Amino acid sequence: MRAVLALLLFSLAIMCFNLAQSASKMGEIGIFTEATSWMDVASANSAAQIIKKKTKLIKKIEVYNDKDIGKFAEKRIDNDALDIIITFGYFPVSLYKPGNAEKEDSIAEKFLEGGNMFINTADYIFYVTQGGGANGADGLKTITDSTFDMWGDGNSSKPTADGKKYTPSLKPAPAVRPFKIDQIKADKNWEIEVVFGDNNGGGGSMADPIIIHNKGHNGRVCIALQTGGAHPRGEVIHEIIDNYVKNEIASAFSVDANSKLPATWGKIKKLYN
C-alpha cells in the first residue's frame, strides 16, 4: 500500500512539473510587418531588421505575411518551446478573426496558452486588424481572458531600474496605451513579470514597456512603446529579448529538471519505507 501511495505521489510530482513548465527551450521568432498602425510599414521593416540582425538569443527569426504568420503560430502551439510573435500595431487575420469572431480557441489564444509570447509596439495590442479597429478593446480582453484595457493618460513613461538595466535604449515616451498596474494585480490569472517603464519611473500606475505572465499556462504578453512617432522600437525589443528573456527566462531552460526526478523518487521511497 505504501509503495502504491509513493508511486502516486511521484506521478503527481511529474504532472505538476509538466503543468508548470510549458516550455523547456527557446523556439523561434515570427515578425509581422505586412500591415501596421500608428507607424508605417517601412519603419516596421527597419525595426524588424534591427531585431533580426542584433538578437543573439534566438537564431531563427523570420518576417511573415498574414497567411504565413498563422501557419507559424499553429505549428508552435504545443512544441515545448517558448516562441515569440512580434507585431506593429496591427493584428493578423490568420491569428484571430476580425471583430472578435473567435471568442475561444483562436490560433492566437492557443499560441498564447501554449506558453508562448506576443510582443507588440505602436497601436493598442490585438485592437487593429482588417477593417480598422474591428477588434477594439475586446481583442485584448478575449485573447487574454481578462478585463484589461489600455486607455492611458498620455503622460510620459520613464525607464524604471529594470528598464535601465535591461533596455538601455529606452527613453521617456508618451504612455498612450499602457497596461494598468492595478488591473493586473487584481487579476487572479495574470501577474506583472517586469516593468521597464512606467509613468513614475518605478512604482507607477501605468506601464509601458512591460511583460505580464500568466500563472497557469505560462503565456506572456509584452508591450513596448505603444504610441505613435519615431522611437527606438527595434532596439528596445531586441534588448528585451537578448537581455531580459535570455537572462531571466531562458536561463531556467538550461536546468535539466528530469535529472532531479531520480532524487525526488528516492526521497519519496525513503518516506514510505
N, C-alpha and C positions, 0 to 999 in steps of 0.2 A: 504493500500500500504506500509506504513511504517513497519507494522508488518511482511509482506511478505519479505521485504528487510532485516529486522533484522534476520528473520529465515534463510534466505540465507547466511547472514554473519556468523551466528553461525555454520551452516553446513560447511561452508568453513573453519572456525577455526578448527573444528573437523577433517576435511580432511587433513589440513596442519599438524596438530599434528600427525595424524596417519602416514603420509608420513615421517615425521622427526624422529618418534620414531618406528623403525622397530623391536625393541626388548624391552621387558619390564621386563625381568628377566634373570638370568644366566641359561644356559642349561647344557650341558654335554661336556665332552672331549673325543674325539676319537684319539687314538695314533696308528700310523702305523710304525711298525718296521720290517716287513717281508722282506723288501729289503732296502738297504741303498746305499749311495755314499759318498766317502771321509771319511767314518768311517765303522767299521764292525758292523754286526748285534748284536753281544754280547754287544758291547759298547752302542748301541742304546737301547737295552733291559735294561741295567743297568740304563741309563738315564731315561727311561720310568718308572722304578720302583721308582726312586727318586721323579719324578713328582707325581706318584700315592700316595706315602706314605706321602709326605710333603705338598701337596697342600690342603688347607683347604676351599678355596672359593667354589670349585665345588666338590661335594661328589662322583658323578658317573663318574669315569674315567676308560675306558677300552682300552685294546690293541686289535686291529682288524687286520685280514688278508686282502688281496687285495679285495676279493669278498665282505667281510662284511663292510669294510670302506665305500664302495659305498652305501650300504644299510643304514648305519648310517647317511651319509650326506643327502641322498634322503628324509629320514623321517623327517629331521630337517631343510629343506629348508625354510619353512614358518611356524614355530611353535611358533612365538612370543618370542623367547629366543635367547640369544647370545650363540651359540655353537662353539666349537673350535676343529679344526683338527691339529694335530702335526705330522710332517714328518721329516725324517732324510736324506735329500738329494736325495730321490727317490720319484717320484710322482706316486701313484697307478693308474693302468689302469682303474679300475672301476669308478674313478672320472673323467678321461679325456683320451680319446682315443689317443694312441701314434701318434707322427708325426703331432700333431695339426690338427687331423682329424675332430675335432668339433670346428669350428670357433665361433659358438654361441650355447648357451643353453646346454652346458655340465653340468653334475651334479656339477662339481667344480665351474663353473661360477654361476650357480643358487644358490648354497650354499653360495658363497660369496655375491651375490646380495640380498640374504635373510637377510643380516645384520649380518652374521657370520664372523668367523675369521680363517685364516690359520697362523700357526707358523711353520717355517722351520729352521733347523740347518744343518750344513755340506755343501753339494754341493748346487749350484745355484737353487733356488726355481722354481718348475714346469719344470725344464730343463731335468733331467734324468728320464727315465721311461723304459718300456720294449723295448729292442733294444738299450740300452745305452742312449746317448744324443739325442734321437729321436725327442724330442720337441724343443731342442735348446733354444736359447734366445727368440724365438717366443712364448714359453709357457707362460712366464710372460706377454708378450705384449697382447696375445689373452685373457687370463683369466681376466686380469685387464682392458682390453680395453685401453691400454696406449702405449707409445713408450719407456717405461723404459728399461734400460739394466743395467747389474751388472758387467761390466768389470772393476774391481778395479785395483789399482796400487800396492796392497800388503803391503802398509805401515801400520804401527801399528794403530789399532783403540783403543783409550783410553777412559775410562769412563768419561762421562760428569757429570755435577752436578746432573742431574736426574738419571744418571747411578749409581752414588754413593748413592743416596737416595733410589732408588727402587731396585737395583740389586747389593747388596754388594759383591756378589761372583764374579762379573765381573772383569776380569783383562785384561790388554792390550793384544791384539791378532791381527794377520795379517788381514787386511781388503781386503781379496782376492775377495769376491763377495758382495760388499756393494750396498746399494741404493745410488744414486747420488742426492744430495740435490737440485741442480739446476733443474734437470728433474722433480722432484716432484713439486717444486714451480711453474714451467711453465705449469703444467697440470691443467686444469680448474676443473677437477672432483675429484682429489686427493689432500690431504693435509698431512703435517707432523703432527702426533699427539704427538709423544715423541721420542727423540733421547737419547738412553742410552750410546752409544759410537760412536765416530767419529775420523777422522784422526787428529783432533786438540784438542781432549778432551773438545770440545764445540765450536760451530761455524765453524765446519769443512765442507768440501765439499763432503765427502763420509762417510756414516753412517752404523754402524752395532754394536750392535743391535738397531733396530728402529721399530716403528709401524707407518704405514701410514693408513689413514682413508679416505673412500670415502664419499664425501659431499652429494651425492644423495641417495645411498642405504644403507649407514652406515656400509658396509663391511670393514673389516680390514685385512691387511697383515703385519705380523711380521717376521722379520728375526733375528736370534740370533746366532752369531758365525758361519757364513757361510765360513768356512775354514776347512782345514784338521788338523790332530793332536789331541792331548788329551787336552780337555778343560772342564770346569765345566758346560756342556750343560744342564744337568738335573736341577742343582741348579739354573742357570740363568733363565731358562724357568719357573720353579716353582716360582721364585721371581717376574718375570714379571706378572704372573697370580695373585699371592697372594698379591703382593704389589701394582703394578700399576693398573691392571684391577679391582681389588677389590676396591681400594680407589678412582680411577678417572673415572671408567666407571660404575661398578656395583652399586656404591653408588647412582647414579642417578635413578636406577630402584626402589629404595625404596620410591621414591616420587610418590604418587598416583595422577597422573595428572587428572584423571577423577573427583576427588574431587573438582578440580578447575573449572570444567565446569559450575556448577550452578552459581558461581560468575561471570564467563565470560558472561553467558546468562543474568544475572541481569544487568551488565554494558551495554550490547548491547540494552536491552529494555529501559534502562534509557535514552540512547542517542536518541532513536526514539519515545519516548512518548511525 
